[in-house]
């Protein structure tokens, strides 16, 4: 592994094809025999530092259409938090189900799960049938894993019957020194970014692109008023950028003055600090408060000059969904994913059906959408929102930060990269966009 890293750091990545593939590597895992370790605890009390382990694991066999990538950096997503606290179910059920689909997929059904759905790194090997990528290519990976053996996914690969999220519903994810991906997950690494910066947008940038911009999502247009929950967070920070770039009018909902300032620094003018304004959408665990929806809607109209949101960018889920359905304009769209505050949504259907609103479910992105989202990163039109990076051995703490919402934007993880700041090739472009690149740093 050290020879691989030395070749990458020396700018001799093309020599990787001549180096042997290590028989094992270090990766962040959860263990099947620990699935019950948090039983009886509330979600908030479950500590990823206890369940995420840094293990030496065997390098998987490389199959047709696949690539083995030397991972320089990765990032934390909420799916890694879910994996680490074994909610809403153990991911070993995903691996077992996947393992039954083919002899090759059986590799994934193991008593440990190497997690992580982002990476930036260098191609080490490619399997039979891979023509667009070769050892030495610097890449990032999106997290859509598809088989495409049936007809369902050929208009939109997200509809493939065997669609999975790599590193969550498959094994050999990106929080490791090596990762196994399908070649159609790979995209060029933006040359003006460091490894840790390039690793951080993948999942959330692509998810926000499909959810907000794509015709498969809300199909945002110029002038749309877009209500964005968690507008300085992992997903929301990209949605805010897409809204601003696309000529829309974001209304950014945040939970602190610091987060409000981040949104303003991105160019957003309309910001609601929901904690400062005291919104409580639930009277108790079972009862929502429509008067709070009304107060929230009035505040939005106050900011927009009387307009309700054309689009509500939803991802908190249970806590906010009733307010989101209420707040959208007549004929408006609520586009939803993730549900980080709970999956069981409740809303008053009168506000939906009588006002001709639409709810659209959105899940990650297909290869084309991911490629377009990455292209905007590479052009410097959208910037990574990395706030902090941890070493691989401290991934548990990184996941805890995200679990407790003690972070801004994205939290990165250095894998093979020995320090931050490496991997930049286009210094001129970087200098042009350095303020945007560093906007979330240290916040």
C-alpha positions as CSV (number, residue, x, y, z in Angstrom):
1,X,0.0,0.0,0.0
2,X,2.9,2.4,0.7
3,X,4.3,1.9,-2.8
4,X,0.9,2.8,-4.2
5,X,0.7,5.9,-2.1
6,X,4.3,6.8,-3.0
7,X,3.5,6.5,-6.7
8,X,0.4,8.8,-6.4
9,X,2.2,11.4,-4.3
10,X,5.2,11.4,-6.8
11,X,2.9,12.1,-9.7
12,X,3.7,8.6,-11.2
13,X,0.1,7.3,-11.0
14,X,0.5,5.6,-14.4
15,X,3.0,3.2,-12.7
16,X,0.2,1.8,-10.6
17,X,-0.5,-0.9,-13.2
18,X,2.9,-2.3,-12.6
19,X,2.5,-2.5,-8.8
20,X,0.9,-5.6,-7.1
21,X,-2.6,-5.2,-5.7
22,X,-2.4,-5.6,-1.9
23,X,-4.0,-8.7,-0.4
24,X,-5.7,-6.6,2.3
25,X,-6.3,-3.0,3.2
26,X,-7.6,-0.9,6.1
27,X,-11.3,0.0,6.0
28,X,-14.0,1.3,8.3
29,X,-16.4,-1.5,9.2
30,X,-19.5,-2.4,11.2
31,X,-19.7,-6.0,12.5
32,X,-22.7,-8.3,12.1
33,X,-22.2,-9.7,15.6
34,X,-22.7,-6.2,17.1
35,X,-26.1,-5.4,15.5
36,X,-27.8,-5.5,18.8
37,X,-25.3,-3.4,20.7
38,X,-27.5,-0.3,21.0
39,X,-30.8,-2.0,21.9
40,X,-32.8,0.0,24.4
41,X,-31.2,3.3,23.6
42,X,-32.8,6.3,21.9
43,X,-31.3,7.1,18.5
44,X,-29.7,10.2,19.8
45,X,-27.8,8.2,22.4
46,X,-26.3,5.7,20.0
47,X,-22.6,6.5,19.5
48,X,-21.0,5.6,16.1
49,X,-17.6,5.6,17.8
50,X,-18.5,2.3,19.4
51,X,-19.8,0.6,16.3
52,X,-17.4,1.8,13.6
53,X,-14.1,-0.1,13.5
54,X,-10.8,0.4,11.6
55,X,-10.1,-3.2,10.4
56,X,-7.7,-4.9,8.0
57,X,-9.9,-6.6,5.5
58,X,-9.3,-8.8,2.5
59,X,-9.2,-7.2,-1.0
60,X,-12.2,-8.3,-3.0
61,X,-12.0,-10.1,-6.3
62,X,-12.3,-7.7,-9.2
63,X,-15.2,-8.6,-11.5
64,X,-16.3,-7.6,-15.1
65,X,-17.2,-3.9,-15.4
66,X,-15.7,-3.0,-12.1
67,X,-12.7,-0.9,-10.9
68,X,-10.5,-1.1,-7.8
69,X,-9.7,2.4,-6.6
70,X,-7.0,3.6,-4.3
71,X,-9.0,6.0,-2.0
72,X,-7.2,9.2,-1.1
73,X,-10.2,10.7,0.7
74,X,-13.9,10.1,1.5
75,X,-16.7,11.8,3.4
76,X,-19.5,11.2,5.9
77,X,-23.1,10.9,4.7
78,X,-26.1,10.3,6.8
79,X,-26.4,6.8,5.4
80,X,-23.1,6.0,7.2
81,X,-24.7,7.3,10.4
82,X,-27.7,5.0,9.8
83,X,-25.4,2.1,9.2
84,X,-23.4,2.8,12.4
85,X,-26.5,2.9,14.6
86,X,-28.2,0.0,12.8
87,X,-31.3,2.1,11.9
88,X,-33.9,1.8,10.5
89,X,-32.5,-1.7,10.0
90,X,-29.2,-3.5,9.8
91,X,-27.4,-3.1,6.5
92,X,-26.4,-6.7,6.7
93,X,-29.9,-7.5,5.4
94,X,-29.0,-5.5,2.3
95,X,-25.7,-7.4,1.9
96,X,-27.4,-10.8,2.4
97,X,-30.1,-9.9,-0.2
98,X,-27.5,-8.7,-2.7
99,X,-25.4,-11.8,-2.2
100,X,-28.3,-14.0,-3.4
101,X,-28.5,-12.3,-6.8
102,X,-25.4,-13.9,-8.4
103,X,-22.2,-15.8,-7.5
104,X,-20.2,-12.6,-8.0
105,X,-22.5,-10.6,-5.7
106,X,-21.9,-13.2,-3.0
107,X,-18.6,-11.4,-2.3
108,X,-20.6,-8.6,-0.6
109,X,-22.3,-10.9,1.9
110,X,-19.8,-10.9,4.7
111,X,-19.9,-10.6,8.5
112,X,-18.4,-7.1,8.2
113,X,-19.5,-4.2,6.1
114,X,-16.9,-1.7,4.7
115,X,-19.0,1.5,4.6
116,X,-18.9,4.9,2.9
117,X,-20.6,6.3,-0.2
118,X,-18.0,8.9,-1.4
119,X,-14.5,8.8,-2.6
120,X,-11.8,10.7,-4.5
121,X,-8.8,8.6,-5.6
122,X,-6.9,6.9,-8.3
123,X,-7.9,3.9,-10.4
124,X,-5.7,0.9,-9.5
125,X,-7.2,-1.9,-11.6
126,X,-10.1,-2.3,-14.0
127,X,-12.0,-5.6,-14.7
128,X,-12.9,-7.1,-18.1
129,X,-15.0,-4.9,-20.3
130,X,-13.9,-1.6,-18.9
131,X,-12.7,0.7,-21.6
132,X,-13.2,4.3,-20.4
133,X,-10.9,4.1,-17.4
134,X,-7.4,2.9,-16.8
135,X,-4.9,2.6,-13.9
136,X,-3.7,6.0,-12.9
137,X,-6.8,7.9,-13.7
138,X,-7.8,10.4,-11.0
139,X,-11.5,10.0,-10.2
140,X,-14.4,10.6,-7.9
141,X,-17.2,8.1,-7.6
142,X,-21.0,8.6,-7.4
143,X,-22.8,6.0,-5.3
144,X,-25.4,4.5,-7.7
145,X,-24.8,0.8,-8.2
146,X,-27.0,-0.8,-10.8
147,X,-27.1,-4.1,-12.7
148,X,-29.3,-3.0,-15.7
149,X,-30.1,-6.6,-16.7
150,X,-33.8,-5.8,-16.8
151,X,-35.7,-3.2,-18.9
152,X,-36.9,-1.1,-15.9
153,X,-33.8,1.1,-15.5
154,X,-33.0,1.9,-19.1
155,X,-34.9,5.2,-19.2
156,X,-33.7,6.2,-15.7
157,X,-31.2,3.9,-14.0
158,X,-32.6,4.9,-10.6
159,X,-35.6,2.7,-11.5
160,X,-33.5,-0.4,-12.1
161,X,-34.9,-3.3,-10.1
162,X,-31.4,-4.0,-8.7
163,X,-30.5,-0.4,-7.9
164,X,-28.4,0.0,-4.7
165,X,-26.4,2.7,-2.9
166,X,-22.8,1.7,-2.9
167,X,-21.2,1.5,0.5
168,X,-24.6,1.4,2.2
169,X,-26.5,-1.4,0.3
170,X,-23.3,-2.9,-1.0
171,X,-19.9,-3.7,0.6
172,X,-16.4,-2.4,-0.1
173,X,-17.3,1.3,0.3
174,X,-15.2,4.5,0.2
175,X,-14.2,4.9,3.9
176,X,-11.1,2.8,3.3
177,X,-7.7,2.6,1.6
178,X,-9.2,0.7,-1.3
179,X,-12.8,0.6,-2.7
180,X,-14.6,-1.6,-5.2
181,X,-16.9,0.2,-7.6
182,X,-18.6,-0.4,-10.9
183,X,-16.8,1.5,-13.7
184,X,-20.0,3.4,-14.5
185,X,-19.8,5.1,-11.0
186,X,-16.5,6.9,-12.0
187,X,-16.2,10.5,-13.0
188,X,-13.2,12.8,-13.5
189,X,-11.8,14.4,-10.3
190,X,-12.0,18.2,-10.6
191,X,-8.4,19.3,-11.0
192,X,-8.6,22.5,-8.9
193,X,-9.7,20.7,-5.7
194,X,-7.8,18.8,-3.1
195,X,-8.5,15.1,-2.5
196,X,-10.7,15.8,0.5
197,X,-12.6,18.6,-1.2
198,X,-13.2,16.5,-4.3
199,X,-14.5,13.6,-2.2
200,X,-17.1,15.6,-0.3
201,X,-19.7,16.6,-2.9
202,X,-20.5,13.3,-4.6
203,X,-23.6,11.9,-2.8
204,X,-25.2,15.2,-1.6
205,X,-24.4,17.2,-4.8
206,X,-25.9,14.6,-7.1
207,X,-28.9,14.1,-4.8
208,X,-29.6,17.8,-4.6
209,X,-29.2,18.1,-8.4
210,X,-31.8,15.4,-9.2
211,X,-34.1,16.6,-6.4
212,X,-34.1,20.2,-7.4
213,X,-32.9,20.7,-10.9
214,X,-33.6,17.5,-12.9
215,X,-36.8,16.8,-14.8
216,X,-36.9,13.7,-12.6
217,X,-37.2,16.0,-9.6
218,X,-38.7,19.5,-9.1
219,X,-37.5,20.8,-12.5
220,X,-36.6,24.2,-11.0
221,X,-36.9,27.2,-13.3
222,X,-35.8,30.8,-13.1
223,X,-37.8,32.9,-10.6
224,X,-39.0,29.9,-8.6
225,X,-39.3,30.5,-4.8
226,X,-37.5,27.5,-3.3
227,X,-37.9,26.8,0.4
228,X,-34.8,24.9,1.5
229,X,-34.7,23.1,4.9
230,X,-31.2,22.8,6.5
231,X,-29.9,25.2,3.9
232,X,-26.3,25.2,5.3
233,X,-26.1,21.4,5.8
234,X,-24.8,18.6,3.6
235,X,-27.8,18.5,1.1
236,X,-29.1,22.0,1.7
237,X,-25.8,23.8,1.0
238,X,-25.9,22.4,-2.6
239,X,-29.6,23.1,-3.0
240,X,-28.9,26.7,-2.1
241,X,-26.1,26.9,-4.7
242,X,-28.2,25.3,-7.4
243,X,-31.1,27.7,-6.6
244,X,-28.9,30.8,-6.8
245,X,-27.1,29.6,-10.0
246,X,-30.4,28.7,-11.6
247,X,-32.0,32.1,-11.1
248,X,-34.4,30.9,-8.4
249,X,-35.1,32.6,-5.1
250,X,-34.0,30.5,-2.1
251,X,-35.7,30.8,1.3
252,X,-33.1,29.3,3.5
253,X,-34.2,27.6,6.8
254,X,-31.4,27.2,9.3
255,X,-31.1,26.7,13.1
256,X,-28.5,29.2,14.2
257,X,-27.1,32.7,13.4
258,X,-23.8,31.0,12.2
259,X,-25.7,28.9,9.7
260,X,-27.7,31.9,8.6
261,X,-24.5,33.8,7.9
262,X,-23.2,30.9,5.8
263,X,-26.3,31.1,3.6
264,X,-25.9,34.9,3.2
265,X,-22.2,34.4,2.3
266,X,-23.4,32.1,-0.5
267,X,-25.6,34.9,-1.8
268,X,-29.0,34.0,-0.3
269,X,-30.9,37.0,1.0
270,X,-34.0,35.4,2.5
271,X,-33.1,33.4,5.7
272,X,-35.2,32.0,8.5
273,X,-33.5,31.0,11.8
274,X,-36.2,28.6,13.0
275,X,-34.7,28.3,16.5
276,X,-34.5,32.0,17.0
277,X,-38.1,32.4,15.8
278,X,-39.2,29.5,18.0
279,X,-41.2,27.4,15.5
280,X,-42.6,24.2,17.1
281,X,-44.5,22.3,14.6
282,X,-45.4,19.5,17.1
283,X,-47.5,20.1,20.3
284,X,-46.4,16.7,21.5
285,X,-45.2,13.4,20.0
286,X,-48.5,12.7,18.2
287,X,-50.0,16.1,17.5
288,X,-48.9,18.8,15.1
289,X,-49.8,22.5,15.4
290,X,-51.4,24.0,12.3
291,X,-51.1,27.5,13.9
292,X,-47.3,27.1,13.7
293,X,-47.6,26.1,10.0
294,X,-49.6,29.3,9.5
295,X,-47.1,31.4,11.3
296,X,-44.3,29.9,9.3
297,X,-46.1,30.4,6.0
298,X,-46.8,34.1,6.9
299,X,-43.1,34.6,7.6
300,X,-42.2,33.2,4.2
301,X,-44.6,35.5,2.5
302,X,-43.2,38.4,4.5
303,X,-39.7,37.7,3.2
304,X,-40.8,37.0,-0.4
305,X,-43.2,39.9,-0.8
306,X,-46.3,37.8,-0.6
307,X,-45.3,34.7,-2.5
308,X,-45.5,31.1,-1.3
309,X,-42.8,28.6,-2.3
310,X,-43.1,27.0,-5.8
311,X,-40.8,24.2,-4.5
312,X,-40.1,22.9,-1.0
313,X,-36.8,21.1,-0.8
314,X,-37.6,18.5,1.9
315,X,-35.2,16.1,3.7
316,X,-35.8,16.4,7.5
317,X,-39.0,14.4,7.1
318,X,-41.3,13.8,10.0
319,X,-40.5,17.0,12.0
320,X,-41.1,19.4,9.1
321,X,-43.3,17.6,6.5
322,X,-46.6,18.9,7.7
323,X,-45.3,22.5,7.5
324,X,-43.8,21.8,4.0
325,X,-47.1,20.6,2.6
326,X,-48.9,23.6,4.1
327,X,-46.3,26.2,2.9
328,X,-46.1,25.2,-0.8
329,X,-48.1,27.4,-3.1
330,X,-51.2,26.2,-4.9
331,X,-50.0,23.9,-7.6
332,X,-46.5,23.8,-5.9
333,X,-44.2,20.9,-5.5
334,X,-42.8,19.2,-2.3
335,X,-39.8,17.1,-3.3
336,X,-38.5,14.8,-0.6
337,X,-35.7,12.4,0.3
338,X,-33.8,11.2,3.3
339,X,-36.2,11.9,6.3
340,X,-33.4,12.4,8.8
341,X,-35.8,13.3,11.6
342,X,-38.1,10.3,11.0
343,X,-39.6,8.3,8.1
344,X,-43.3,8.4,9.1
345,X,-44.6,11.6,7.7
346,X,-47.9,13.2,8.7
347,X,-49.6,16.1,6.9
348,X,-53.1,17.5,6.3
349,X,-54.2,16.1,3.0
350,X,-56.7,19.0,2.4
351,X,-53.8,21.3,1.8
352,X,-52.4,18.9,-0.8
353,X,-55.5,17.7,-2.7
354,X,-57.6,20.9,-2.6
355,X,-54.6,23.0,-3.7
356,X,-53.4,20.7,-6.4
357,X,-49.9,20.3,-4.9
358,X,-47.5,17.5,-5.7
359,X,-45.2,15.3,-3.6
360,X,-42.3,13.9,-5.5
361,X,-40.0,11.2,-4.0
362,X,-36.4,11.6,-5.1
363,X,-33.5,9.2,-4.4
364,X,-29.9,9.9,-5.2
365,X,-29.3,10.4,-9.0
366,X,-28.6,8.5,-12.2
367,X,-25.2,8.5,-13.9
368,X,-26.1,11.4,-16.2
369,X,-27.4,13.6,-13.4
370,X,-24.4,12.7,-11.3
371,X,-22.1,13.5,-14.2
372,X,-23.8,16.9,-14.8
373,X,-23.6,17.7,-11.1
374,X,-19.8,16.9,-11.1
375,X,-19.3,18.9,-14.2
376,X,-20.6,22.0,-12.4
377,X,-18.1,21.3,-9.6
378,X,-15.3,20.9,-12.1
379,X,-16.2,24.2,-13.8
380,X,-16.2,26.1,-10.5
381,X,-19.9,26.9,-10.7
382,X,-20.8,24.8,-7.6
383,X,-18.3,24.5,-4.8
384,X,-17.6,21.8,-2.2
385,X,-18.9,22.6,1.3
386,X,-16.2,20.8,3.3
387,X,-15.9,22.2,6.8
388,X,-13.6,19.7,8.4
389,X,-11.6,16.5,7.6
390,X,-10.7,13.7,10.0
391,X,-8.1,11.0,9.6
392,X,-9.4,7.5,8.8
393,X,-8.9,6.3,12.3
394,X,-11.2,9.0,13.6
395,X,-14.1,8.2,11.3
396,X,-16.3,7.4,14.3
397,X,-16.0,10.9,15.6
398,X,-16.7,12.3,12.1
399,X,-19.9,10.2,12.0
400,X,-20.8,11.4,15.5
401,X,-20.5,15.0,14.4
402,X,-23.0,14.4,11.6
403,X,-25.3,12.3,13.9
404,X,-25.5,15.2,16.4
405,X,-25.7,17.9,13.7
406,X,-22.5,19.4,15.2
407,X,-21.2,20.2,11.7
408,X,-21.7,22.5,8.7
409,X,-21.7,21.3,5.1
410,X,-19.8,18.1,4.7
411,X,-17.3,16.3,7.0
412,X,-14.4,14.7,5.1
413,X,-12.1,11.8,5.9
414,X,-8.5,11.3,4.8
415,X,-7.9,7.7,3.7
416,X,-4.6,7.2,2.0
417,X,-3.9,10.9,1.8
418,X,-1.3,11.6,4.6
419,X,-2.4,15.3,5.0
420,X,-4.9,17.8,3.7
421,X,-4.2,20.1,0.7
422,X,-2.8,17.5,-1.7
423,X,-4.1,16.6,-5.2
424,X,-4.4,20.1,-6.8
425,X,-3.4,20.4,-10.5
426,X,-5.1,23.6,-11.6
427,X,-3.8,26.3,-9.3
428,X,-5.1,29.1,-11.5
429,X,-8.8,27.9,-11.3
430,X,-8.4,27.2,-7.6
431,X,-7.2,30.8,-6.9
432,X,-10.2,32.1,-8.8
433,X,-12.6,30.2,-6.6
434,X,-10.8,29.9,-3.4
435,X,-13.3,32.0,-1.3
436,X,-16.1,29.7,-2.4
437,X,-14.1,26.5,-1.8
438,X,-13.2,27.6,1.7
439,X,-16.5,29.1,2.6
440,X,-17.4,26.3,5.1
441,X,-13.9,25.7,6.5
442,X,-13.6,26.0,10.2
443,X,-17.3,26.9,10.7
